[in-house]
Amino acid sequence: MRIVRFSAGDEPAYGVLTGDLDDYGQPAEDAVIVGLAGDPLYVGIKLLDKEYRLDEVRLLAPVLPRSKVVGIGKNYAAHAAEMGGEVPREPLMFLKPNTSVIGPGDVVRYPAQSSEVHYEGELAVVIGRICRDVPVEQATDVIHGYTLANDVTARDLQRSDGQFTRAKGFDTFCPLGPWIETDLDPHDFSTGRRVQTHLNGEVVQDGSTADMVFDVPALIAHVSSVMTLLPGDVILTGTPEGVGPMRPGDEVEISIDGLGTLTNKVEAR
């Protein structure tokens, strides 16, 4: 099931996107959104007798974390190497504020404080219920679904600060979308789903979720051993190799097999 959050010109609403995806991860022309009676994280899946065509609405970030976005660094060995480091012995965590979240089609604002802003295409996990100290074998019980993310990073500030908060915390530095897929098993990612990032139409990242050092259940177990996770919290699972700069005027497209495509343009702040 693909859950979307959208605007039809009034207050944001939720719905279920029907139909198949084409070879480019885009919905078919006959796809429609069936309305839902509120946020399914809190009221469940309650379908309404109302449908919307995609050209009638604007897709928004499919979830607005009430609490936090938890990022995972260096979770692909090749990316750790390109950053001049080794794979950590346990997941390397950092936080992005929920004010950094934007949706598909929204603009990433390039801050004046940086001259080296990078894209990082990633799989994102959306948590479905309050949980703490989740065993690996029970991780599927707390997953609401999956979406795409761009863990935008001011690389020069990351180096100069020696930590991640400012470099990854600017407004608009966490595009999410275009929807939440609820019907995938986390072990599907262990067998490999292709992760690609296009910059102005050119492939710049081309990896596989099978190359994650710590898989989705291991990440949930680790993060929840440190902090309580709340419904709508998001875990970013790390990026493959190939990260690099983007500039105002650029367009970034992130895709994962079966999860669609997340597209955002970059403009000066």
N, C-alpha and C positions, 0 to 999 in steps of 0.2 A: 504494500500500500504506500502510495506517495502522498504525503501530507504537505500541503502548501499553506502559507500565510500570505494574504493578498489584500489589495485595496481595489475596490470598485468605485472609488471616488468619495467614499465615506470612511467610517471607522474600519481599521484592519479586521479581517475575518479569516477563518480557517476553512479548508476544504480538502477534498481528496481528488487528486488528478487522475483521470482515467486514460486508457489507451496505452499504446506502445511508444517506445523511443526509436528514432531513426538512427542511422549509422553515426551521426554526429552528436548523439545524446540529447536530441531535441524532441519534444512531444510531437506526435503525429498531428496532421492538420485537423482531424476530427476530434482531438482530445478536448474534453470539457472538465471543469471543476465542479464537483458536487459539494454544496455547502455543508458545513458542520456547525453544530450548536455549541460554539465556544471552543476553547483551547483543549484539544484531546488529552493533553498532559494532566488536566484536572477534571474534565467532565467525561472523558472517554470518547469513543467514536459514536456520535449520534448524528446520523445523516438527516439533512433537511430536504424538503421538496423544492430545491432551487438549484439551478445550474448556471454556470457562467462560461462563456467562450474565453479562450486565453487572450484574444485581442480586446476583450472588454475590461481586463484587469491589469494591475501591475503587481508582479510578484515581489514580496518583501523577504527579508531574512526569515527563514522558516521557524526560527526560535530566537527569542530574546532572553539570554540567560539571566535569571533573577539574581544569581549569585556570582558566577565566575566562569571564565574560560581557562582551562588548564592546558598549557602547552607542554609538549615533550620534545626535548632537543636531542639531536644526534641519534635518532632511532633507525637510521639507515647507515650501514658501515661506509658506503661510498660517499655519502654526504659528510659524515664525520671526517673522512680523509680529506675531502676538498676544503674543509674548514680548518685543516691543519691539526686535527685532534684524533683521539682514539674513541672507540665506542665505550661509553660509561659502563661501569659494572652493574649499575641499577638505573632505572629510568631517571633522566635528568628533567626535573619539573620547573616550570615557571608559570606565572599568571599573566593574563591579559584582562584588562577591565572590560565589563560588559558594554561600556560606552564606545569600545573600539569596533563593535559589530555593525556591519551594514549588510545589505542584501544584494541579490543579483541585479545588475544594471546600475547600481549605485556607484558613485565616484570615489575612488581612493584619493585622498587629498595629500599632496606631497608637501611635507612641512619645511619651513624655511631653515630649521635647525640642522637639516641633513642634506648631504649631497650624494648619498649612496643608499637609496631605498631599494630593497630587493623583494622579489616575489618568492613565495614558497608554497607550492601546491600540496595539499594534504587531505587525507581522509579524516573526517571529524565524527566523533561518537556523541550522541545526545543521550543524556541520562534520563531515565523515566520515573524514578522514585527516590525518596530519601534513603540513603544507604551509607554504611560505614563498615570497614573491615570485611569487605566482600571477598570470600574465597574465590580462587580462579575458576573452580568448577561451577560456581553460581553466578558468574559475571553476566550471562545471558539474561538472567532474571531482572537485571536493573537497567538494561538497554532499551531505550525508546526507539532508536533508529540511527541512521547514518546520513551524513550530508557531506558536502565539499567545503573546503576552507582554503583561504589564502592567508598564511601567517606572515603578513607584511612586516618587514624588519628594516629599520634604519641601521645598516651594518656598521657605518662609521661610529654611530653613537653606542652601539653594542661594544665595539672595541674600546672606545674612550671611557665609557662608564664602568666597564668590567662586569656588568650584569645586564639583565634584559629588560627591566621595567620600562624605562623611557623608550628604548629602541623598538619595543613591540607594543607599546601602550597608547600610541597616538589615536585620536579619533579616526575612524575609518580603516584602521589597520587590521581588521578581522572580517573580511567578506565571508559570508556563509550562504549556502543555497545550492541549487535553486529550490530544493524540497528535502523532506526527510523520508528516506526509504525505511520502512519498518519490517520488511519481510526477509531480510538477509541474516544469515547465521554468521557470527564473527569468524568462524573457522573458514568461511569462504575466502576471507582475505589472506589466510595463511597459505592457501593453495595458489593465490595470486590473482589479483585484479590490476589491470594496467592503470597507472597514474601518469597523466600527461599534462604538461603546461605549455601553452602556446603564447608567445609574445609577438603581437602584430602578425599573427598567422604562422609564425615559424616555431617548430617544436624546440623547446629549450630544456624541458625535463621529460624523461620517458623511463619510468620505473615500474616496479611491481610491488604490491603490498606483501607479497611473499618474502620480500627482502627486509621487512621490519625486524629489528633485533628483538624487540619485545612486542608480542602480539596483543590484540585488543583485550582479551581476558587478563593477561598479565598486567597491562597498564591500569585497568580498572581496579584490580586487587592492590596494586602499589599505591595509586593515588588515594583510594579510600582508606588505606591504612594510615594515612597522614591527616586527611581532612574529610569531613562529612560532605557527601555529594547530594545535591538537591535536584528536584525535577527541573529539567531545562539546562542544567550545567552541561558544558561542552568540553570534551577532551580532544585536543588536536594530537594526532598520532605521529607526527614527524614528517619530514619531507625527503624525497629521493635527491640524488645528486643533480647538479645542473642549476642551482640557484644563481641568480644574477640580477643586475640592475634593471630598473624600469624608470622611465622618465615621463614628465607631463606630456600628454598626447598619445602615450602608449595604450594598448588594449591587451589585457591578460585574460586568457581562457584556461580554466582548469577542468579536467574531465577525469572521471574514473568509470570504468566499465560498469554499466548498470545503474549508475547514480546521476547521469546527466552531465551538464556542463555549466560552470559558473563563470560568468563574464563580467568584468569590470574595467572601466577606463580610469586613467590616471590624469589628474589635473593639479595644478599648483594650488596650495592652500591659501 
